[in-house]
């Protein structure tokens, strides 16, 4: 009799643990999709607060801007990136979210950036607010998306932030990242930032806007000089080397 009672109690405990685990998983899922930028972006196609403009572009309901112009800007940015890479592999795996609602922008977790879902099938989610809706920023973010698509997960995790941003700014023609700005800000190369001080995101995006902008400027110049020597062919070969397991510094600085 005692054995039966213990057995029944154990069954109840197991059921209780299973129910608790399911509840915790559900709560974790709700938190991820509702309260993290990546999770919120992933569910934009299913949210009533957004509507589909094209296969890859979503805008918030009651968007006050010109949707046709936004689509045209995106097409022009895609063409700029297509010329740079030779072809684009990220189109089918990238969603661009254009938003002019401040509350929704805060839920998206960024007003001009790219989040990449790092699973076997990668997916890129670009968020751009109306304030930053221009060809340079869209091309910049699409360059991130293309790089993230072309590299496998191990390679992607190994690249330094300065390379990720330095490559993205190759398709960002804003004067603040141009050669004249680099010459002026660095005294023609006398006052640059060592690359090892911009390896990680915590280093690269630290401090004030001006500090970050100076790092972008240095990163663009470094990758630009490299591209002048290696060109598109060398860039694609670099991707192959990284995907085959070669260390970034070995492959890049050869």
C-alpha positions in Angstrom: 0.0 0.0 0.0 2.8 2.4 1.0 4.6 1.5 -2.3 1.5 2.5 -4.3 1.2 5.8 -2.5 4.9 6.6 -3.2 4.4 5.6 -6.9 1.4 7.8 -7.2 3.2 10.7 -5.5 6.2 10.3 -7.9 3.9 10.4 -10.9 2.3 13.6 -9.6 5.8 15.1 -9.1 6.8 14.2 -12.6 3.6 15.7 -14.1 4.1 18.8 -12.0 7.7 19.2 -13.2 6.6 18.7 -16.8 3.9 21.3 -16.6 6.3 23.7 -14.9 8.9 23.2 -17.6 6.3 23.8 -20.3 5.1 27.0 -18.6 8.7 28.2 -18.3 9.4 27.5 -22.0 6.2 29.3 -23.0 7.2 32.3 -20.8 10.7 32.3 -22.4 9.2 32.2 -25.9 6.8 35.1 -25.1 9.7 37.1 -23.6 11.9 36.5 -26.7 9.4 37.3 -29.3 7.8 40.2 -27.5 10.6 41.9 -25.6 13.8 41.3 -27.6 14.7 43.1 -30.8 15.5 40.0 -32.8 12.5 38.1 -31.6 10.2 41.0 -32.4 11.7 41.4 -35.9 11.2 37.7 -36.6 7.5 38.0 -36.0 6.9 41.2 -38.0 5.4 39.3 -41.0 2.7 38.0 -38.6 1.9 41.2 -36.7 -1.1 43.3 -37.4 0.9 46.5 -36.8 2.9 45.8 -40.0 2.0 45.2 -43.7 3.8 43.7 -46.6 5.1 46.2 -49.2 7.1 43.6 -51.3 8.3 40.1 -50.7 11.2 41.4 -48.5 10.0 44.7 -47.3 7.5 45.4 -44.5 6.3 48.8 -43.3 4.3 49.7 -40.2 0.6 50.3 -40.6 -0.2 53.9 -41.2 3.3 54.6 -42.4 3.4 58.3 -43.3 6.2 58.1 -45.9 6.1 57.2 -49.6 6.2 53.4 -49.8 7.0 53.5 -53.5 10.1 55.7 -52.9 11.2 53.4 -50.1 11.0 50.4 -52.4 12.9 52.3 -55.1 15.7 53.3 -52.6 16.0 49.7 -51.6 16.3 48.5 -55.2 19.0 51.1 -55.8 20.9 49.9 -52.7 20.6 46.3 -53.8 22.1 47.2 -57.2 25.0 49.0 -55.5 25.7 45.9 -53.4 25.2 43.6 -56.4 27.9 45.4 -58.3 30.2 45.2 -55.2 29.8 41.4 -54.6 29.1 40.3 -58.2 25.8 38.7 -57.1 23.7 38.7 -54.0 22.9 35.6 -52.0 21.0 37.4 -49.1 17.9 38.5 -51.0 15.7 35.5 -50.2 16.9 35.4 -46.5 16.6 39.1 -45.7 13.7 41.0 -44.4 13.8 44.8 -44.4 11.5 46.6 -41.9 10.8 50.3 -42.5 9.2 52.0 -39.6 8.2 55.6 -38.6 6.4 54.7 -35.3 8.7 55.4 -32.3 7.1 52.8 -30.1 7.5 50.1 -32.7 11.1 51.2 -33.4 11.9 50.7 -29.7 10.4 47.1 -29.9 12.5 46.4 -33.0 15.6 47.3 -31.0 17.2 49.5 -33.5 16.6 52.3 -36.1 19.3 51.4 -38.6 20.9 48.1 -38.0 21.0 44.4 -39.0 20.2 41.4 -36.8 21.2 38.0 -38.0 19.6 34.8 -36.8 22.5 32.3 -36.4 21.1 28.9 -37.1 21.8 26.5 -39.9 19.5 28.6 -42.2 20.5 32.2 -41.4 18.0 35.0 -41.7 18.8 38.7 -41.7 16.4 41.3 -40.3 17.2 44.9 -41.2 15.4 47.7 -39.3 15.4 51.2 -40.7 13.5 54.1 -39.3 12.2 56.9 -41.6 14.9 59.2 -40.3 17.7 57.0 -41.7 15.9 55.9 -44.9 18.5 56.7 -47.6 20.5 54.6 -50.1 23.8 54.7 -48.2 22.3 53.3 -45.0 20.3 50.7 -46.7 23.3 49.6 -48.8 25.4 49.5 -45.6 22.9 47.3 -43.9 22.5 45.0 -46.9 26.3 44.6 -47.0 26.1 43.3 -43.5 23.3 40.9 -44.6 25.3 39.6 -47.6 28.5 39.1 -45.5 26.5 37.3 -42.8 24.8 35.1 -45.4 28.0 34.2 -47.2 30.0 33.1 -44.1 29.2 30.0 -42.2 28.5 30.3 -38.4 32.0 29.5 -37.3 33.6 32.0 -39.7 31.1 34.7 -38.9 31.8 34.4 -35.2 35.5 34.7 -35.9 35.6 38.0 -37.9 36.5 41.2 -36.0 33.9 43.9 -35.8 36.1 46.4 -37.6 36.0 44.1 -40.7 32.2 43.7 -40.5 31.7 47.4 -40.3 34.6 48.3 -42.6 33.2 46.1 -45.4 29.7 47.6 -44.8 31.0 51.1 -45.2 32.5 50.3 -48.6 28.9 50.6 -49.9 28.2 53.6 -47.7 29.3 56.8 -49.5 28.5 59.3 -46.9 31.2 62.0 -46.6 31.7 61.4 -42.9 33.3 58.1 -43.8 35.1 59.3 -46.9 38.8 59.7 -47.7 38.9 63.4 -47.0 37.4 62.9 -43.6 39.9 60.2 -42.8 42.8 62.4 -43.9 41.6 65.3 -41.7 40.6 63.3 -38.7 43.8 61.1 -38.6 46.2 63.7 -39.8 46.7 61.6 -43.0 47.2 58.4 -41.1 49.3 59.7 -38.1 46.5 59.3 -35.6 44.7 56.0 -36.4 43.2 53.4 -34.1 45.0 50.1 -33.9 42.8 47.3 -35.4 43.2 45.2 -32.2 41.4 48.0 -30.3 38.3 47.5 -32.6 38.1 43.7 -32.7 34.9 43.2 -30.6 31.5 44.9 -30.6 32.0 46.1 -27.1 35.2 47.9 -28.2 33.9 49.2 -31.5 30.6 50.6 -30.3 31.8 52.0 -27.0 31.8 55.7 -25.9 30.3 58.7 -27.7 28.8 59.0 -31.2 32.0 60.8 -32.3 34.2 58.0 -31.0 32.2 55.4 -32.8 32.2 57.4 -36.0 36.0 57.7 -35.8 36.2 53.9 -35.6 33.9 53.5 -38.6 36.2 55.9 -40.4 39.3 53.9 -39.6 37.6 50.6 -40.4 36.4 51.8 -43.8 39.8 53.1 -44.7 41.5 49.8 -43.6 39.1 47.6 -45.6 39.2 50.1 -48.5 43.0 49.9 -48.9 42.7 46.1 -48.7 40.0 46.1 -51.4 42.2 48.3 -53.7 44.8 45.5 -53.6 42.6 42.4 -53.6 39.4 43.5 -55.4 36.2 41.6 -55.6 38.0 38.3 -56.5 40.2 38.5 -53.4 37.2 39.3 -51.2 35.3 36.2 -52.4 38.5 34.1 -52.0 38.7 35.4 -48.4 35.2 34.2 -47.7 36.1 30.8 -49.0 39.2 30.6 -46.8 37.2 31.6 -43.7 34.5 29.1 -44.5 37.2 26.4 -44.9 38.4 27.1 -41.3 41.4 29.4 -41.9 41.9 32.0 -39.1 40.8 35.5 -40.0 44.2 37.2 -39.4 46.0 34.5 -41.4 43.6 34.8 -44.4 43.2 38.6 -44.3 46.8 39.7 -43.8 48.5 37.3 -46.2 
